[in-house]
Amino acid sequence: MAFSDPGKGRIIEQGEGLVKVTLAEACKAGDILGYSSGWKRALATVGTAIQGRLVAGEDGTGSDVVTAYRRAVVSGYTGGTAGNPVYVAEGTDNGKITETKPTTSGDCDTIIGYMVSATVAALEPGSRADSTAS
């Protein structure tokens, strides 16, 4: 089974480095957030790239103040491989993660965490220097 981030129904099992942020768009708990004229769902795609910085701790709509974490253990994924690195997703999957490293030149390819099991990821999106595919 291939890795899948459902984009909803994810559970924050543990979070550290709690902060409150004001959203510039809607998000779901477990979404990866980045800053681009406000806190938005991260995206790896060149041209609209937003590097991941935080993990949303709760659902919210634009202008809501929500809890976010610098580090979090999140469950609710399927088909993951324990030990595999994860990245911010590309395309139209804003806020989601993927085990597939982005390879299009200019896409964000920063490792933001690792799969702990098929369903659980340990995420720390702002912990590494930003990098992009070349």
PEBEL-V875225 format. One record per helix or strand. SS is the DSSP state (h for helix, s for strand). FROM is the first residue (numbers start at 1). LEN is the number of residues. If there is no record, write none. Layout:
# PEBEL-V875225
ss:SS from:FROM len:LEN
ss:SS from:FROM len:LEN
This chain:
# PEBEL-V875225
ss:s from:4 len:1
ss:s from:11 len:13
ss:s from:27 len:1
ss:s from:32 len:4
ss:s from:39 len:3
ss:s from:43 len:1
ss:s from:50 len:1
ss:s from:54 len:3
ss:s from:60 len:1
ss:s from:65 len:11
ss:s from:78 len:1
ss:s from:85 len:4
ss:s from:97 len:2
ss:s from:108 len:1
ss:s from:113 len:3
ss:s from:120 len:4
ss:s from:132 len:1
